[in-house]
C-alpha cells in the first residue's frame, strides 16, 4: 500500500519530487537542527491520486491522523482542545516554486469554543479573534468557494466605520464582530455553516490544496514557466507559530543576498505583529532587517546565523520565511531564491570566488534567457526630468506602457497590441494574467519580498514596488503623485526596475552596459561587476563548449558586430537581402526581360554589386567561414504590390490618361507569377534550375570576391549553400553549375577558388533522404524555420496570430515551435538527417541557421544531436555561446560525450 505522509524528521532535501520543494526543505532544515515547528508532509503521490479519482486516496486520513498525534504529543496540546488549542497551518508545496499560485490556510483548529481558550492562554484577546477571522476568511474562500471580495468589503466597511486605516487598529471587539459577520456571509453564500470540527477543517483544507493544483492561476503560471501539469503538489501540515501576538512578535522574509543585484548581505522585510501572509500580500509596508536588529537584537542574531548556515549548506542564495513568537525565532521555509538576471550572474561568480561552488557550477546556474535580458536597452535618464515617484527596484529593466489598473484591462489591451504597465496598490495571485500581459508591474505598497516582486523577478518582468508617493485609486482608475500630478488610465508611463524610478511619458532608451562591455570591454562604473561576471562566465563557456557559434549576417556591419560578440563565422548570409532598396529595379528588369540578352545585361549589372557585398562580409570575417545561401524567396517578392499597381493603373485610366507602361508590364508579371502557396512554389533551388544565369551570377560574384580578398592578403573562407533541396538530383545539377563557374573564375584569375558546396535541410523529404543528399553535399545546415513549417503544415505568417495562443492555453504547445524546437517531430527529423548524412559522409559538417540557433533550449538539443555549430542573429551570439557551454557540461554530467 502506498505511503502518503512523511514527518519532517523523515525527509530530506533530495526528496523534492515526492515531498515538494517546501516539504523537502522543511525536512532538511529539521535535519540541520534549525528551529522548525513540527509537522508533516502529504506527498505529491497523494495529490496525483486525488486528482485522478476526484476522491480522497484510501488510507490517507489514517496516516494523517497518526502523524497528527505525533505533532500533538510534541506540542503537549490537542487539535481543537478548548482551553489551549493546537492550531495548524496547511500549505501547498510543489516540486518547483510557484509563489502564491496555490493555496494556504492558517489557524486550522479554531472554533467558537477554542477561540476563547486561545484568548485566555495567550493573554491576548485581540490576537485570538484576529486568528479566528483569518481562518474563517481563508477557509471560506479557498475551501467553500466564497468570493474573497465579500470579506474584503466587510473589513473595509468596518475600518471606515471605526475611522482607521490598518487592520492592526481594530480592537478585539471589532474582530469578534467581524467573525460573526464572516460566518453569516458563509451561510448566506453557501447554505452551510462554517465547520466547527477541527478534524473536518483539516481534512477539507488538505483536499482543497490538492484541488488548487488545477486552479486557473496555477495552470497559467505553469504554462508561463514551462512546469509540467502532471507533477501535483504536496501539502505541508505544521504547528502554527504566531507573529501576530503583539510588538514582540512578527513575521518576515529574508534573502542571504540581494535577489535584485546579487550583492552579499542580509536582505528582507519584517512586519511586526503580523502573520506571514501579511508580508507577501503587501497590506502594510514592512521594515528592513536592519530595523529588526534594533527591535529584537537576539532574534536578529539568531536569524543571521541560521541564514549563514543555510547558504553554506545549499551553496546558493536562500529565500527564507520566519516568524518570531514573543521573542522566539522559528524558521518556516527555505528555498533556493528566485533572482533577477543581473543577480544570477553576480551570485554565481561571487559564490565561485568564495569557493562555495566551482566555475562549472557557476556556469550551470545562469542561462541564456537571463543573459538576453541583460542585453536589453536601458533608460537614458540624462534626457529626463525628476521622476514622478520612487519605489523599491524589485526587478530590473526598462519598460514603457499605458497605465492600467486591473488585470483584465491589461490582458485586453495587450491582446490588441498595446504595451501596458499594470498599476496596483499591491498584487495578488489573481493578478497573474495581467502581470504576464504587462511590460512592467508598479505597486504603491509592498517590498522586495511582496507578491509582485517575487513573481515579477521569477518571470523576468520589470517591477517597482512600494512606491508610497503614489496614491493609487483603483475605482477611479488613476494614480496621483506627491506633486499633484494625476495619471489617468491609458496615460503612458516609464518604469525603471533598476533604479525604482517612475516617469511620466516615454523615456528614451540607450544600449545596455553588458552590450557595451561585450563589444569594447568598457562600461559604466556602477555596472562593471555584472558585465564582468557575464564576461567571465562566457569565457568559461567558450572553454568547455563543443558547438561552434556563428552568426546570421547579411552586411559587413552585422558580420563585424557578430565577430565582436564572439561569432566564429557566418552561418547564413542571405543574398536576397542584397536585392532590396535601389537594387529592386534591377531585379524587376531581370523579371521583365524579353529575351536572354536583356536578362544577361541585368545580371551583369547585379554582379559587381553582389561582389562588393560579399567582399565586405568576407573581410569582416577574414579567416572564418562565411556560408552564403543562394537566392531563396520567390521572385515575385521583389515586385511591387499587386493592389498598388492596380490602383495606379485604374487611377490613370479614370483621369483619361495612359497608365505608365512599366506599371502595366509589372502587373502582368505579378499576375503571371502569382502562386496560391508561394512558400511551396518557385523558390530556392527551383529558381536556380529554371531561371537561366541567376545561380551563375551569384556564384561568380562570390568567387570573384574570394579572389579579391586573396589578392589583398586576406584568408577568405566562402561556402555556398543551396536552399530548399528536396531531391539529390536538384543538388547534383546545381552543384555542377556552381563548380563550372568556380573553375572558370579560378582559370581566369590564376587564383584557386575552392568553396565547399552544401545545402539547407528544410524539407521533411530532405531529412528523410539525407544519406543520398550527403553524397553531393559537403555540409548540411538545417533551416529550422521552414522545416518547422513544412513538418507541422503551418504557415508562420498566418497561424501564430490565428490560433497559437489557444494552442498554448490548451497545452498543445508548451512553447511556440517557431521559438523552441519541437524535439518530438522536427527534432526527430534532425536526428535522422544527422545520422544518415554522417553515415554516407563521415566528415559532413552540420549546423543550423534558423531562429532556433539562438534559443537556449534548442541549443541543448543541437549539442545532443551532434551538430557542429549553431548560427543566430548577432545579438543572440553571446546567448548561444553561453548555452553551448552549459550544454557541454550537461552532457558530461549525463555521461553523453557527443
C-alpha positions in Angstrom: 0.0 0.0 0.0 1.3 3.5 -0.9 2.8 5.6 1.8 1.3 9.1 1.6 2.7 11.0 4.7 6.2 11.8 6.0 7.1 13.6 9.2 9.6 16.4 8.8 12.2 14.2 10.6 11.8 11.5 7.9 12.5 13.6 4.8 15.5 15.1 3.0 16.3 17.8 0.6 16.7 15.4 -2.3 13.1 14.1 -1.9 11.5 17.2 -3.6 9.8 15.1 -6.3 7.8 13.3 -3.5 7.6 15.9 -0.8 7.6 19.0 -2.9 10.2 21.8 -2.6 8.8 23.2 0.6 8.4 19.9 2.4 11.8 18.7 1.3 13.4 21.9 2.6 11.5 21.8 5.9 12.8 18.3 6.4 16.4 19.5 5.5 16.2 22.4 8.0 14.9 20.0 10.6 17.9 17.7 9.9 20.2 20.7 10.3 18.9 21.3 13.8 17.2 24.7 12.9 14.1 25.7 14.9 11.3 24.4 12.7 7.8 24.0 14.1 7.0 20.2 14.0 4.8 18.9 11.2 4.4 16.5 8.3 4.1 16.4 4.5 1.3 14.8 2.5 3.1 13.7 -0.7 2.6 14.6 -4.3 1.6 11.0 -4.9 -1.4 11.6 -2.7 -2.3 14.7 -4.8 -2.0 12.8 -8.1 -4.2 10.0 -6.7 -6.8 12.6 -5.6 -6.8 14.4 -8.9 -7.1 11.2 -10.9 -10.1 9.9 -9.0 -11.6 13.0 -7.5 -11.7 11.3 -4.1 -9.5 11.0 -1.1 -6.9 8.2 -1.5 -7.6 5.1 0.5 -5.8 5.2 3.9 -4.8 8.8 3.6 -6.8 10.1 6.6 -5.5 7.3 8.8 -1.9 8.3 8.0 -2.6 11.9 8.6 -4.2 11.1 11.9 -1.2 9.1 13.1 1.2 11.9 12.2 -1.1 14.5 13.8 -1.0 12.5 17.0 2.8 12.8 16.9 2.7 16.5 16.5 0.1 16.8 19.3 2.4 14.8 21.6 5.4 17.0 20.8 3.3 20.2 21.4 1.6 18.9 24.5 -1.7 20.1 23.1 -4.5 18.6 21.0 -6.1 19.9 17.8 -9.4 21.6 18.9 -8.5 21.4 22.6 -10.9 24.0 24.2 -8.6 25.6 26.8 -5.3 25.6 24.9 -5.8 24.5 21.3 -3.1 23.3 18.9 -3.5 25.2 15.7 -2.2 24.1 12.3 -1.2 25.7 9.0 -1.9 23.9 5.8 0.3 25.0 2.9 0.9 23.8 -0.7 4.4 22.9 -1.8 5.0 21.8 -5.4 8.2 20.4 -6.8 9.0 23.7 -8.4 8.4 27.0 -6.6 5.1 28.6 -7.6 4.8 31.6 -5.3 1.2 32.5 -4.4 -0.2 30.3 -7.1 -1.8 27.7 -4.9 -3.4 27.8 -1.5 -2.5 28.3 2.1 -4.9 28.1 5.1 -3.8 29.2 8.6 -5.1 28.7 12.1 -6.8 25.4 11.4 -8.4 24.2 14.7 -10.2 27.3 15.9 -13.9 27.4 16.5 -16.4 29.2 18.7 -15.2 27.5 21.8 -11.4 27.2 21.3 -11.1 30.9 20.3 -12.0 31.7 23.9 -9.4 29.3 25.2 -6.8 30.8 22.9 -7.6 34.3 24.2 -7.2 33.2 27.8 -4.0 31.2 27.4 -2.3 33.8 25.2 -3.5 36.7 27.4 -4.3 38.5 24.2 -8.0 38.5 23.2 -7.4 40.6 20.1 -4.8 38.1 18.8 -7.3 35.2 19.3 -10.1 36.9 17.4 -7.8 38.1 14.7 -6.6 34.5 14.1 -10.2 33.2 14.0 -11.3 35.8 11.5 -8.3 34.9 9.3 -9.3 31.2 9.4 -12.9 31.9 8.5 -11.9 34.2 5.7 -9.3 31.8 4.2 -11.3 28.6 4.7 -14.5 30.1 3.3 -12.7 31.5 0.2 -10.4 28.5 -0.5 -12.4 25.5 0.6 -16.0 26.7 0.4 -15.8 28.9 -2.7 -17.0 32.2 -1.2 -15.8 35.3 -3.2 -13.0 36.9 -1.2 -14.3 40.3 -2.2 -17.2 39.8 0.2 -14.7 39.6 3.1 -12.5 42.5 2.0 -15.6 44.6 1.6 -16.7 43.8 5.2 -13.3 44.6 6.5 -13.2 47.9 4.6 -16.6 48.9 5.8 -15.6 48.2 9.4 -12.4 50.2 9.1 -14.2 53.1 7.6 -16.8 52.9 10.4 -14.1 52.9 13.0 -12.1 55.6 11.2 -8.9 53.5 11.0 -6.6 52.7 8.1 -4.9 49.4 9.0 -6.3 46.2 10.4 -4.0 46.4 13.4 -6.1 49.3 14.8 -9.2 47.2 15.0 -10.0 46.1 18.6 -10.7 42.6 19.9 -14.4 43.5 20.0 -14.3 44.7 16.4 -12.7 41.4 15.3 -15.1 39.3 17.2 -18.0 41.1 15.5 -16.2 40.6 12.2 -16.0 36.9 12.8 -19.8 36.9 13.2 -20.2 38.9 10.0 -18.0 36.5 8.2 -19.9 33.4 9.4 -23.2 34.9 8.3 -21.6 35.6 4.9 -20.5 31.9 4.6 -24.1 30.7 5.4 -25.7 33.2 3.0 -23.3 32.4 0.1 -23.1 28.6 0.6 -26.1 27.4 2.5 -23.8 25.7 5.1 -22.3 26.8 8.3 -18.6 27.3 8.9 -17.4 23.9 10.3 -16.7 23.8 14.0 -15.0 20.4 13.8 -11.2 20.9 13.7 -10.8 17.5 12.1 -13.2 18.4 9.3 -11.4 21.7 8.8 -8.1 19.9 8.4 -9.4 17.2 6.1 -11.2 19.6 3.8 -8.2 22.0 3.8 -5.8 19.3 2.6 -8.1 18.3 -0.2 -8.6 22.0 -1.2 -4.9 22.5 -1.5 -4.8 19.4 -3.8 -7.5 20.9 -5.9 -5.7 24.2 -6.2 -3.1 22.5 -8.3 -5.6 22.7 -11.2 -6.7 26.3 -10.3 -6.7 28.8 -13.1 -3.8 30.9 -11.8 -1.7 27.8 -11.1 -2.3 26.4 -14.6 -1.4 29.8 -16.1 1.8 30.1 -14.1 2.9 26.6 -15.1 2.4 27.4 -18.7 4.4 30.6 -18.3 7.2 28.8 -16.5 7.0 25.5 -18.5 6.2 23.4 -15.5 4.6 20.0 -16.2 0.9 19.7 -15.4 1.2 16.1 -14.0 3.5 16.7 -11.1 0.9 17.6 -8.4 1.6 19.4 -5.2 2.5 18.2 -1.7 0.7 19.6 1.4 2.6 20.6 4.5 0.8 20.5 7.8 2.6 22.3 10.5 2.1 23.6 14.1 1.2 27.2 14.0 3.5 29.8 15.5 2.2 33.3 15.7 3.7 36.6 14.6 0.6 38.5 15.5 0.9 38.2 19.3 2.0 41.8 19.8 5.0 44.1 19.3 7.5 41.4 20.4 6.2 39.1 17.6 6.2 39.4 13.8 6.9 37.7 10.5 9.4 38.2 7.8 11.0 37.1 4.6 14.8 37.2 4.2 17.4 36.6 1.5 21.0 35.7 2.1 21.9 38.0 -0.8 20.1 40.8 -2.6 17.9 39.0 -5.1 17.8 42.1 -7.4 21.6 42.8 -7.6 23.3 39.7 -6.1 25.2 41.7 -3.6 26.2 39.8 -0.4 24.5 40.6 2.8 21.2 40.2 4.6 18.1 41.5 2.7 14.5 41.2 3.5 11.3 42.5 5.1 9.9 42.2 8.6 6.4 43.1 9.7 5.8 43.4 13.5 2.6 41.9 14.9 1.7 40.1 11.7 1.4 36.7 10.2 3.5 35.7 7.2 0.7 36.2 4.7 0.6 39.9 5.6 4.3 40.3 4.5 3.9 38.9 0.9 0.4 40.5 0.5 1.9 44.0 1.0 -1.1 45.1 3.0 1.2 47.2 5.2 4.7 48.4 4.4 7.4 46.4 6.1 10.6 47.4 7.8 14.1 46.2 7.0 16.1 43.5 8.7 18.3 46.3 10.0 15.2 47.6 11.8 14.7 44.2 13.2 18.2 44.3 14.7 17.1 47.3 16.8 13.7 45.8 17.6 14.9 42.4 18.7 18.7 42.0 18.6 18.6 38.4 19.9 16.3 37.2 17.2 18.2 39.1 14.5 21.5 37.5 15.6 20.0 34.0 15.5 18.4 34.7 12.1 21.7 35.8 10.8 23.4 32.7 12.0 20.7 30.4 10.5 20.9 32.2 7.2 24.7 31.7 7.0 24.2 28.0 7.8 21.6 27.7 5.0 23.7 29.5 2.4 26.7 27.4 3.2 24.6 24.2 3.1 22.7 25.0 -0.1 25.6 26.8 -1.7 23.3 29.4 -3.2 21.0 32.3 -2.5 18.4 31.2 0.0 14.9 32.7 0.4 13.7 32.3 4.0 10.4 32.8 5.7 10.5 33.2 9.5 8.3 34.1 12.4 9.1 35.5 15.8 6.7 34.5 18.5 7.2 36.5 21.6 11.0 36.7 21.1 11.4 33.1 19.9 12.6 32.7 16.3 11.0 30.0 14.1 12.2 29.0 10.6 9.1 28.3 8.4 10.6 27.8 5.0 13.7 28.0 2.9 14.3 27.5 -0.8 16.8 28.5 -3.4 15.6 32.0 -4.1 14.4 33.5 -7.4 16.6 36.2 -8.6 16.9 38.8 -11.4 19.2 38.1 -14.4 21.7 40.6 -13.0 21.7 38.9 -9.6 22.1 35.4 -11.2 25.4 36.3 -12.8 26.7 38.2 -9.8 25.7 35.5 -7.4 27.2 32.7 -9.5 30.6 34.3 -9.8 30.5 35.5 -6.2 29.9 32.0 -4.9 32.7 30.7 -7.1 35.1 33.4 -5.8 34.2 32.4 -2.3 35.0 28.7 -3.0 31.4 27.5 -2.4 30.9 26.3 -5.9 33.2 25.5 -8.9 33.4 27.6 -12.1 31.5 24.9 -13.9 28.7 25.0 -11.3 28.6 28.8 -11.7 28.1 28.4 -15.4 25.4 25.9 -14.9 23.5 28.4 -12.7 22.9 31.0 -15.3 21.0 30.8 -18.5 20.8 32.3 -22.0 17.4 33.8 -21.2 18.9 35.7 -18.3 21.8 36.9 -20.5 19.4 38.1 -23.1 17.5 40.2 -20.6 20.8 41.9 -19.5 21.3 42.8 -23.2 18.0 44.7 -23.4 18.3 48.5 -23.6 18.0 50.7 -20.5 16.5 54.1 -20.0 18.6 57.2 -20.9 17.8 59.3 -17.9 20.1 62.1 -19.0 17.2 63.4 -21.0 14.5 63.3 -18.4 13.4 65.4 -15.5 12.7 64.3 -12.0 10.7 61.1 -11.6 7.1 61.1 -10.6 7.9 58.7 -7.8 10.5 56.3 -6.5 9.9 52.8 -5.1 12.0 49.7 -4.5 13.8 48.4 -7.6 12.2 44.9 -7.3 13.1 43.5 -10.8 15.4 45.4 -13.2 14.8 46.6 -16.8 13.2 49.4 -18.6 9.5 49.3 -19.6 7.2 51.9 -21.2 3.4 51.5 -21.5 0.0 52.8 -20.8 -1.0 52.7 -17.2 -3.9 50.2 -16.5 -5.4 49.4 -13.1 -6.7 45.9 -13.2 -5.6 42.5 -14.7 -8.5 42.2 -17.2 -7.7 45.6 -18.8 -4.1 44.7 -19.0 -4.9 41.5 -20.9 -7.5 43.2 -23.1 -5.1 46.0 -24.2 -2.1 43.7 -24.6 -4.1 41.4 -26.8 -4.9 44.4 -29.0 -1.2 45.1 -29.4 -0.8 47.9 -26.8 2.1 47.9 -24.3 0.8 48.4 -20.8 2.0 48.9 -17.2 -0.1 47.2 -14.5 -0.5 49.6 -11.6 -1.9 48.2 -8.3 -1.8 49.1 -4.6 -0.5 45.5 -4.3 -0.9 42.5 -6.4 -2.5 39.1 -5.5 -2.2 35.8 -7.3 -5.4 36.7 -9.2 -3.4 39.4 -11.0 -1.1 36.9 -12.7 -2.7 37.2 -16.2 -2.3 40.9 -16.1 1.3 40.6 -14.9 2.1 38.3 -17.8 0.4 40.7 -20.3 2.1 43.8 -18.9 5.5 45.2 -19.7 6.0 46.2 -16.0 4.3 46.0 -12.7 4.1 49.0 -10.4 2.7 48.9 -6.8 2.4 51.6 -4.2 2.8 49.0 -1.3 5.0 46.1 -0.6 8.7 45.4 -0.6 11.2 43.2 -2.4 9.5 40.1 -0.9 5.9 41.1 -1.8 3.9 39.0 -4.3 4.5 41.5 -7.1 8.3 41.5 -6.6 8.7 37.7 -6.2 6.6 36.8 -9.2 7.9 39.6 -11.4 11.5 38.5 -10.7 10.7 34.9 -11.5 9.2 36.0 -14.9 12.0 38.5 -15.7 9.3 41.2 -15.7 10.2 44.8 -14.8 8.8 45.8 -11.4 8.9 48.7 -8.9 7.2 48.0 -5.6 6.3 50.1 -2.6 6.2 53.5 -4.4 4.5 55.1 -1.4 4.5 58.6 -3.1 1.7 57.3 -5.4 -1.9 57.3 -4.3 -3.4 54.6 -6.4 -7.2 54.8 -6.9 -8.4 51.6 -8.4 -12.0 52.7 -8.6 -11.3 56.0 -10.4 -8.6 54.2 -12.5 -5.8 56.7 -11.8 -2.9 57.5 -9.5 -1.8 60.7 -8.0 1.9 61.6 -7.4 3.1 63.6 -4.4 3.5 66.7 -6.6 -0.2 66.5 -7.5 0.3 65.0 -11.0 -2.7 62.8 -11.9 -2.1 59.9 -14.2 -5.3 58.6 -15.7 -5.7 55.1 -17.2 -4.2 54.9 -20.7 -1.5 57.5 -19.9 2.0 56.4 -20.9 4.5 55.9 -18.1 8.0 54.6 -17.9 9.1 52.2 -15.2 12.8 51.7 -14.3 13.1 48.5 -12.4 16.9 49.0 -12.0 16.6 52.3 -10.0 13.0 52.2 -8.8 12.1 55.4 -10.6 8.7 56.0 -12.3 8.5 58.7 -15.0 5.6 60.4 -16.8 5.6 59.7 -20.6 8.1 57.7 -22.6 11.8 57.8 -21.7 14.3 57.2 -24.5 16.4 54.1 -24.4 20.2 53.5 -24.5 22.3 50.5 -25.1 22.8 48.2 -22.2 26.0 48.2 -20.3 26.5 44.5 -21.0 26.3 45.1 -24.7 28.9 47.9 -24.4 31.2 45.6 -22.4 30.9 42.7 -24.8 31.6 45.0 -27.8 34.5 47.1 -26.4 35.3 45.9 -22.9 34.2 49.0 -21.1 31.0 50.1 -19.4 29.6 52.3 -16.7 31.4 52.0 -13.4 28.4 51.0 -11.3 27.6 48.0 -13.6 31.1 46.8 -14.2 30.6 44.0 -11.7 27.7 42.4 -13.6 29.2 42.9 -17.0 32.5 41.4 -15.8 30.6 38.4 -14.4 29.0 37.9 -17.8 32.3 38.1 -19.5 33.9 35.6 -17.0 31.1 33.0 -17.5 31.1 33.4 -21.2 34.9 32.8 -21.2 34.2 29.6 -19.2 31.5 28.5 -21.6 33.9 29.0 -24.5 36.5 26.9 -22.8 34.2 23.9 -22.5 31.7 24.1 -25.4 31.9 21.8 -28.4 29.4 23.6 -30.6 30.8 26.5 -32.7 28.6 29.6 -32.7 28.2 31.5 -36.0 26.0 34.4 -36.9 23.3 35.2 -39.4 24.7 38.3 -41.1 23.8 39.9 -44.5 26.0 43.0 -44.3 29.6 43.7 -43.4 28.4 45.8 -40.4 26.4 42.9 -39.0 29.3 40.5 -39.6 31.7 42.8 -37.8 29.4 43.2 -34.8 28.8 39.5 -34.6 32.6 38.9 -34.6 33.0 41.3 -31.7 30.3 39.3 -29.9 32.4 36.2 -30.4 30.9 34.7 -33.6 33.2 32.1 -35.2 31.9 32.8 -38.7 28.7 33.5 -40.7 26.4 30.5 -40.8 23.8 32.3 -43.0 24.3 35.1 -45.4 21.0 35.7 -47.2 21.8 37.0 -50.7 18.2 38.1 -51.4 18.5 40.9 -48.8 21.1 42.4 -51.2 18.4 42.8 -53.9 16.4 45.3 -51.9 16.3 49.1 -51.9 17.5 50.7 -55.1 18.6 47.3 -56.5 15.0 46.1 -56.7 14.7 47.9 -60.0 17.4 45.6 -61.5 15.6 42.5 -60.3 12.4 43.9 -61.8 14.3 44.4 -65.1 15.5 40.8 -64.9 12.0 39.5 -64.4 10.6 41.7 -67.2 13.4 40.8 -69.7 12.0 39.9 -73.1 14.9 37.7 -74.2 18.1 36.1 -72.9 20.2 39.1 -73.9 18.2 41.5 -71.7 18.4 39.1 -68.8 22.2 38.7 -69.1 22.6 42.5 -69.2 20.6 42.8 -66.0 22.5 40.0 -64.3 25.8 41.7 -65.4 24.7 44.9 -63.7 23.9 43.0 -60.5 27.2 41.1 -60.4 29.6 43.9 -59.2 27.1 44.9 -56.6 26.9 41.4 -55.1 30.7 41.0 -55.4 31.2 44.1 -53.3 28.7 42.9 -50.7 30.5 39.5 -50.4 33.9 41.1 -50.3 32.9 43.3 -47.4 31.5 40.3 -45.4 34.5 38.1 -46.2 36.7 40.9 -45.0 34.8 41.3 -41.7 35.0 37.6 -41.1 38.5 37.1 -42.5 39.9 33.6 -41.7 36.4 32.4 -40.6 33.8 30.5 -42.6 31.1 32.5 -44.4 28.2 30.4 -45.6 26.4 32.2 -48.4 22.9 31.0 -49.3 21.9 31.4 -53.0 18.7 33.3 -53.6 15.8 31.6 -51.8 12.4 33.5 -51.9 10.0 33.6 -54.9 10.9 36.4 -57.4 7.5 38.0 -57.2 8.5 39.2 -53.7 10.8 41.7 -55.4 7.9 43.1 -57.5 5.5 45.9 -56.3 2.3 45.0 -54.5 -0.4 44.0 -56.9 -3.0 46.2 -55.3 -0.8 49.3 -55.5 -0.1 48.6 -59.2 -3.8 48.1 -60.0 -4.8 51.3 -58.2 -2.1 53.3 -60.1 -3.4 51.9 -63.4 -7.0 52.4 -62.5 -6.4 56.0 -61.3 -4.6 56.9 -64.6 -7.4 55.4 -66.7 -10.0 57.3 -64.6 -8.2 60.5 -65.4 -8.3 59.7 -69.1 -4.5 59.3 -69.3 -2.5 56.3 -70.3 -1.0 54.2 -67.5 2.7 54.0 -67.1 3.8 51.2 -69.4 6.1 49.9 -66.7 3.2 49.6 -64.3 1.3 47.6 -66.9 4.3 45.3 -67.5 4.8 44.8 -63.8 1.1 44.0 -63.2 1.2 41.4 -66.0 4.3 39.9 -64.4 2.7 39.8 -61.0 -0.3 38.1 -62.4 1.8 35.7 -64.4 3.9 34.7 -61.4 1.1 34.5 -58.9 1.1 31.3 -56.8 -1.6 30.1 -54.4 1.1 29.0 -51.9 4.3 30.8 -52.9 6.4 29.4 -50.0 5.9 26.0 -51.5 6.3 27.2 -55.1 9.0 28.5 -57.3 11.8 29.3 -54.9 15.1 28.1 -53.6 16.9 25.5 -55.8 13.9 25.5 -58.1 14.7 29.1 -59.1 18.2 28.2 -60.0 17.1 25.4 -62.2 14.5 27.4 -64.2 15.9 31.0 -64.3 18.9 30.9 -66.6 22.0 32.7 -65.4 20.8 33.5 -61.8 22.9 31.0 -60.0 25.9 31.6 -62.2 25.8 35.3 -61.5 25.7 34.8 -57.7 28.4 32.1 -57.7 30.7 34.3 -59.9 30.2 37.2 -57.5 31.2 35.0 -54.6 34.2 33.6 -56.4 35.5 37.0 -57.6 35.1 38.3 -54.0 37.3 35.4 -52.8 39.8 36.3 -55.5 39.8 40.0 -54.5 40.3 39.2 -50.8 43.0 36.7 -51.5 45.0 39.2 -53.6 44.6 41.7 -50.8 46.3 39.3 -48.4 43.1 38.0 -46.7 42.0 34.5 -45.9 38.5 34.2 -47.3 36.5 31.1 -46.5 33.3 31.3 -48.5 30.9 28.4 -48.5 28.0 28.1 -51.0 24.6 26.8 -49.7 21.8 25.7 -52.0 18.4 26.2 -50.4 15.2 24.1 -50.3 16.6 20.9 -51.8 14.2 18.0 -51.7 15.9 15.6 -54.1 19.5 14.8 -54.5 19.1 15.3 -58.3 18.3 19.0 -57.7 21.5 19.5 -55.8 23.6 17.5 -58.3 22.5 19.6 -61.2 23.0 22.9 -59.3 26.4 21.8 -57.9 27.6 21.1 -61.4 26.8 24.7 -62.4 28.5 26.0 -59.2 31.7 24.1 -59.9 31.8 25.1 -63.5 31.7 28.8 -62.5 34.3 28.3 -59.7 36.6 26.6 -62.2 36.1 29.4 -64.7 37.0 32.1 -62.2 40.0 30.2 -61.0 41.2 29.7 -64.5 40.8 33.4 -65.5 42.2 34.9 -62.2 45.0 32.5 -61.6 43.8 32.1 -58.0 42.4 28.7 -57.0 38.9 29.2 -55.6 37.5 26.4 -53.6 34.2 27.0 -52.0 32.6 24.0 -50.2 29.0 23.4 -51.6 26.3 22.3 -49.2 22.6 22.5 -48.8 19.9 23.5 -46.4 17.8 20.7 -44.9 14.4 22.4 -44.6 12.0 19.9 -46.1 11.0 16.6 -44.4 11.9 14.8 -47.6 15.4 16.2 -47.5 15.8 15.0 -43.9 14.4 11.5 -44.8 16.8 11.2 -47.8 19.8 12.8 -46.1 22.0 9.8 -46.8 21.7 10.3 -50.6 21.9 14.1 -50.4 25.1 13.9 -48.4 26.9 12.3 -51.3 26.5 15.6 -53.2 26.8 18.0 -50.2 29.9 18.9 -48.2 27.8 20.3 -45.4 24.3 20.5 -44.1 22.6 23.5 -42.5 19.2 22.9 -41.0 16.7 25.7 -41.9 14.5 25.0 -38.9 12.0 27.8 -39.7 10.9 26.2 -42.9 11.4 22.7 -41.6 9.0 23.5 -38.8 6.5 25.0 -41.2 6.6 22.0 -43.6 6.6 19.4 -40.8 3.6 20.9 -39.0 1.8 22.2 -42.1 1.9 25.7 -40.6 2.2 29.0 -42.4 4.0 31.0 -39.8 2.8 34.4 -41.0 -0.8 33.2 -40.6 -1.0 30.7 -37.8 0.8 32.5 -34.9 -1.8 35.2 -34.7 -4.7 32.9 -35.6 -4.5 30.1 -33.0 -1.2 29.8 -31.3 -2.4 31.4 -28.1 -5.3 28.9 -28.0 -2.8 26.0 -28.5 -0.7 27.3 -25.7 -3.7 27.7 -23.4 -4.9 24.2 -24.1 -1.4 22.7 -23.5 -0.9 21.5 -27.1 2.3 23.5 -27.1 4.4 24.4 -24.1 6.1 26.9 -26.3 5.8 28.1 -29.9 7.5 25.6 -32.2 9.0 28.5 -34.0 10.7 29.7 -30.9 11.8 26.4 -29.3 12.4 23.4 -31.5 9.8 20.7 -31.5 12.0 17.8 -30.4 9.5 15.0 -31.0 8.7 15.9 -34.6 11.1 18.3 -36.2 13.9 17.2 -33.8 13.4 13.6 -34.9 13.9 14.6 -38.5 17.1 16.4 -37.5 18.4 13.3 -35.8 17.6 11.2 -38.8 19.3 13.6 -41.1 22.4 13.8 -38.9 22.8 10.0 -38.6 22.1 9.2 -42.2 24.2 12.1 -43.5 27.2 11.2 -41.4 26.8 7.5 -42.3 27.2 8.5 -46.0 29.9 11.2 -45.5 31.7 10.9 -42.1 33.3 14.3 -42.5 30.0 16.0 -43.1 29.9 19.4 -41.4 26.4 20.1 -39.9 24.9 23.2 -38.5 21.6 25.1 -38.0 20.8 28.6 -39.2 17.1 29.0 -38.3 15.8 31.2 -35.4 16.3 28.2 -33.1 20.1 28.6 -33.3 19.8 31.3 -30.6 17.2 29.7 -28.5 18.6 28.3 -25.2 16.6 25.1 -25.0 17.2 24.3 -28.7 20.9 24.8 -28.4 21.0 21.9 -25.9 19.1 19.7 -28.3 21.5 20.6 -31.2 24.5 19.7 -29.0 22.9 16.4 -28.1 22.1 15.7 -31.7 25.7 16.0 -32.7 25.7 19.2 -34.7 28.9 21.1 -35.3 27.6 24.7 -35.0 24.6 26.9 -34.4 24.1 30.2 -36.2 21.9 33.0 -35.0 21.4 36.8 -35.1 24.4 38.8 -33.9 22.8 39.8 -30.7 22.0 36.2 -29.8 25.6 35.1 -30.3 26.5 35.6 -26.6 23.4 33.7 -25.6 24.3 30.8 -27.9 27.9 30.7 -26.6 26.7 30.5 -23.0 24.2 27.8 -23.7 26.6 25.8 -25.8 29.0 25.7 -22.8 26.1 24.7 -20.5 25.0 22.0 -22.9 28.6 20.6 -22.9 28.6 20.5 -19.1 25.1 18.9 -19.0 26.2 16.2 -21.5 29.3 15.5 -19.4 27.2 15.1 -16.2 24.9 12.7 -18.0 27.7 10.7 -19.5 27.0 11.7 -23.1 30.3 12.7 -24.8 28.7 13.9 -28.1 
